[in-house]
Amino acid sequence: MANFPKILMMIGAILLIIGFFMQFIGKLPGDIVFKKGNTTVFFPVVTCIVVSIILSIVFSFIGRFK
């Protein structure tokens, strides 16, 4: 129970970071959008790479605290 405040702060920090980056998802250069008529196809290539890098950093920090 002594680690509970640390866990809550870590979860809050992660949610804050995710919320910040959710504003930019789909707007990065390199994301591919095809629009033809009423159909839109979206390939978030660069967004996936950025999210992958961020999650790798976050999980490496979490792994160091255990």
HUSULPE-V541666 format. One record per run of one state. SS is the DSSP state (A for helix, B for strand, O for the rest). FROM is the first residue (numbers start at 1). TO is the last residue. If there is no record, write none. Layout:
SS,FROM,TO
SS,FROM,TO
This chain:
O,1,3
A,4,22
O,23,31
B,32,36
O,37,38
B,39,43
O,44,44
A,45,65
O,66,66
